Amino acid sequence: VEMAPDAVVIGERDEPLRVALRERDCPASLVTNPPKTPKSQYWTRYLDATRWVNEVASLVKPSPIDYIEVRGAAPNRVLSSTDDIRTVLASLHGKPYAYDCETDSLDPRKVTRFAYSLADDKMAYWIPESLARETLWDLCGLLMDESSEMRGSNLKFDATVLACLARIEPTALAPMYDTQVMSWLNRGRVGNNDLKTLSRTLLQRDVIDWDEHFWEWPEWKKALYAASGDARNSYDLVDMLSEKLRADGKLWSLYKDIEAPVIPVLAEMELTGMKLDPVLLHDFTQQYEVKLQSVLAELRSLGLSGTPSKDSDLRQFLFDELGLPVLVRTEKTLRSSVALDVLRRLLLLRDTLPAKSVRVLELLIEWSETEKAHNTFLSPYDSQ
């Protein structure tokens, strides 16, 4: 496997692992006779080669031509100079493009590492961390250009990051075409609306999953993940979802006239925050903790021995012990789903279920909603 700047290239005859080993100065014989113990001088390099093949080469498929790209990934370029970046940014004015930023924190105020990617209908671009801040104002110029069409996924977060880094108010940005919001309007609670799920299910594309070592990845891999993956997939999903929403004129009007304008407003609201009464907040938090204990005690009395927040325990209790029907299976593991929306759907079958099962479902829904409110909106701020 040869890594070119714009694509993953597979030779006609060489198999991926053999060439990956050669790239790491390992003998080709390791393909059929791998090192057996860490004492081998090739152990670390062999693991690195196999990890690369598993993560990247496994995403490609045969092609009649001499090279192929990672399945579902657009050709990409790692931009290595500010001149190249500014040229690309200038070329995107007045046309549709996708934008996605990568950070080291989900709290925009705590971001210390920042890089971004762009995509149009022909190419995806990765702007490394070392150059991202140098071209930040050029990027802002593009994102504020109302003659362009900004596309992305969860653009509210990207807007808050930009506000913290460049002091650009989210409401000053051009209208946003957000795949999460568009998918929610189109599909509602049916499945997840995150970018990875939509890429796999709607676009039928493979994607590289993010992990905690992202910032140590080589730039070509970051480009595959962020530019060829997230940015380009967002670009194509907007085309697909826009068509679906336009098929129902009311839904398209709902997105354009209400949902899209609200995105930057919500971003500014999150950044502005609100004052809290710490005494009242503490009392409210304690009320939710008492409520959780009460729900848990009743679940225990109905036979739940595990933890209501643990999927494996719920799976065993609901489907093995109570014998409830399996309505949905998870996409990756094909295990019976115990997601909140599935519990609600099960409760709709209450007329056909035993009274005990109905009460268990009511309690689990109450537990899920109460726990989320406690853990997301109350406890983190009460502890401060």
N, C-alpha and C positions, 0 to 999 in steps of 0.2 A: 504494500500500500504506500503510495507516494503522496505526500501532503503538498499540494499545490496551493498558491495563495487564494484561489477562487473556488476550489472544490476538493472533494476527496476523490482521488483517482485510483482505479483498480486496473492493474496491468492485465493483459490478455491471458498470460500463462501463470504468473506468480500468484500463489494464494496469499491472502492477507497476513497470516501469522508468519509465514516464511519471510516475507519482505519486511514486516515489522521487526522481526529479529535481526535481519540484516542491517536495518537502520540503527539498531542498538549494538552493533558490532558483536553479535552472537552468531555462532555457527548454525547453519540451516539444519543440521542434524537434530537440533533441539525440538524440531517440529514432531519428530517421531520418537525421540528419546529425551524427554524433558528432564531437568535436574530434579533429583529426588529429595534433597535436603537443603536447608538454608546455608549449609557449608559450601555449596557449589559456588564458584566464582561468578556464574551466570544467573544465580537465583533471583536477585533483585531485578535485573534487566529482563529476565524471562517473565516475571510477574507483571512488570510494567507493560511488556508487549502484549500479553494475554488480556490485561485489563483494557488496553486500548482497543484491541480487536472486539472484546465483549461490548464496550461502550459505543464504539463508533462504526467499526467495520460490519458489525452485525446489523446495522441499520440500512445497509445498502442492498441493492438487488441487481441481478444480471441485466445487461443491456447489450443490444446488438452493436453499439458503437464502442469505441476504445476506452471510454471513461464514463463514469456515472457519478451522480451526486448522492449524498445521504438522502434517503427516501423522505420526501416531503420538505426538504430544505432547498431554498433557492440558492443560486450561485452567490457567493459573498466575497467581499473584499475587506481586509483589515487595513484601514487607513492609517498610514504611518507618518504623515506630516500634516501640519496645520493648513498648508496650502491645499492639499488634497481634500481635507475635511471641508474647508470653506468653499471649494469648488462644488462639492457634492451638495452642501447646504444651499448654495445659490441655485443649483439646478432644480431643486425641489419646490421653489417658490411658484405659486400659481397652479399647483397640481396635487393630486392625492399622494399621501405618503404615510408611512407608519412610524411611530416613535415609541421607544421603550428604554427605560433607564434601569441600570443595575446599581444597587447600593449594598452597604454592609449593615444596614439597620432598617427595620420596618417603621421606626420612629424618624420622621424626616428631620427633626431637630438634632438627632444624634448621628446623622450620616457623616462619615469621614472619608469613605471611598465611593467614588462615583464614576461610572462609565455609561455610554449609551449606544444605541443602535438605531438605524434608520432603514427603511425599505421602500421601494416603489414596485412597479409591476415587472421590472426586469432584474433588479439587483438588490442585494441586502448589504449593508455597510456596518462594520463594527468600529467604534471609536474607542480606543483603549483608555484606561484610566490616566495614563501619563499625558494624554492630549485633551481629555474631555473638558477640563476646567479652562484650558487655554482658549477653547472655542465656544465657551458657554454663552457669551453674548451673541455670537453668530447664530447659535442654536435658538436663543430666545427670539431673535429676529424672525426666524422661520416659524416658530410656534405661535407667534403673535400675528402672523400674516393671514388676514381673513380671506385672501384670495386663494389660499391653500386649503387642503382638507386633511386635518390631523386625525389619524386613526391609531387605535391602541387598545390595550386591555387594562382595566382598572386605572384609567387615566387620572382619576382623582388623586391617587397616590403620587403619580409622576408630577402632577401639578403642585402638590404640597412640597415635594422635594425641590422643585425649581424655585418655589417661593422662598424656601430657606437658604438655598445656595446663591440665588441671584436677586432676591428681593423683588421678584416679579409677581404681582397679584394674580391668582388663578383666573379671576374674571377678566383679566387683560388678554388671556389667550384666545386663540381662534376657536370656533365651534369644534366640539369633540365628537368623534364617532367611536363609541366605546363598545367593544364586543360583549363585555359582561352584561351591560345594561340592555343592549339589543337582544341578546340571547334570552335574558330574563323576560322581556316583553314577548318574545316569540315562543319560548318553551315553558315559562313559569317555573314550577317546582320540579319539573320532570328532568332529573339528572342534575349534574353540577354545571355551572356556567363559567368555571375558571378556564383560562386559556389552554392549558394542557389537555383538559378533557375535551374541549371543543375541537382542538386540533386533531385529536385521535378519533373522535366520533364523527364529526361533520366533514372534516377535510380528509380523513383516513390517512393521516400522516404520523410517522414516528417522531418523537421528540426526545431530546436529552433532558433528563431530570436534573434540577438544581441540587447541589449538596453543599455542605459547609466548607468544602475546599475550593469553592468556585474561584476565589481570587488567586489561588495558586495554579489554576489551570493555564495551559499555554494559550496564547491569544487566538490561535486557529480554532481551538475548542470552544472558547468563549464566543467566537463569531458564529460557530455552528449552533450553539445554544441560543444566543440572544438575537443575532441578526437574521441568520437563515431560519431560525426557529421562531422565536417570539414575535419579532417585528414583522417578518414576511407572513406568518400565519395570521397575525392581526389584520394585515392588509387584505388578505384574501377572504377572511371571515366577514369583514365588513361588506364586501361585495355580496357574499352569499346571504347574510342576514338582512341586508338592506332590501334585497329582492323579496325575501319572505315578508318583511314588514310592509313593503309597498303593495304587496298583493292584497293587504287589508289597509285601505286608506286611513282608517281611524288609528291603527297602530303606528303607522309611519308618522302621522300628525302628532300622536302622543309622544313619540320619541323626539321629533324635531322641535316641537313647540314647548314641551314641558321637561322631559327627562334630560335631554342634552344640555339645556341652559342651566339646569339645577346642579350639574356635576361640579363646575368650578365654584358655585355658591357653597355647596357642602364642603369643598376643600377649604374655603376661607373660614367657614364656621368651625371646622376642626382645628385650624391653626389658631383662631381667635380664642376658642375655649369659652368657659363660663365659670363664674364663681360658685363655690360650693360651701354650704354650711357644714363644717367638719363634724359637729356634734350630731346634727340630724343625719348626716351620711353614716356615721358610726352606728346610730340606733337602727337605721334602715338596713344596714349590713347584717346586724345581729338578728333582725326579724327574718331575713332570708335564710340565715344559718339555722334558726329554730325550725323554719318551714322545711328545710332540707332534711333535718333530723327526724321530723314527724313523718315525712313521706318515706324515708328509709325504714323507719320502724314498721310502718304498715306493710311495706314490701317484704320485709323480713317475716312478718306474720303470715303472709301469703305464700311463703316458700322460697323467696329469693335468697340464696346463700352467698352469692358473689357480690360484685360491685356494680351498681346500676350504670356507672360511667364506663365500664369495660365491655367492649363489644363481644368478646368471646364468652363472658359470663352471661350476658343477655341472650346471646344466640342459643346457648345451652338451655337456659331457663325457658325461653319463649317457644322454641321449636322442638327441643328434645323432651322437655318435661311437660310443658303445657300442650304441645302438639299443634301449635298455631300454623297456618299455611305460610309457605315461603312465597312472598309476592315479588321480591326483587333480589337479584344477586349482584355483588360488587363486580365492577368491570375487570379488575386485575386478577383477583383470587377466586371469583365465582362463588364466594361464600354468601350465605343468606344475609341480606342487609338488615341492620337494625337502626338505620338512620331515622331522624325525627319524622320526616315526611312519610316514611314507610310505616311507622307506628301509627300515624294519623290515618293512613289508608286501612290499616288493620282494624282500627277502631270503627271505621265505617261499616265493618261487617258485624257489628255488635249484636244484631238480631239473630245471627247464626252461631254466636259464641257463648260459652258458659259464662255465668255471672262473674266467676273468679277471674277469668281471662280478661273480661271487659274492665274490671277494676284495676287489674295489673297494668293494662295499657294506659288507662287514665292516669295512674300514678307515675308511670314512666315518662309520659308526655309532660306532666307537671314537674317531675324531677329535671328533665332536660331543659325546659324553659327557665326554671328557677335557678338551676346551676349556671346556665349561661349568663343570666343577668347578674348573678352573684360574682362569678369569676371574671366577667368582662367589664362590667360597669360599676361594681360596688367595691369589691375587695381590693383591687389594685390601687384605688384612690384613697380608700380608708386607711391603708397601710402607710400612705404618705403623710 
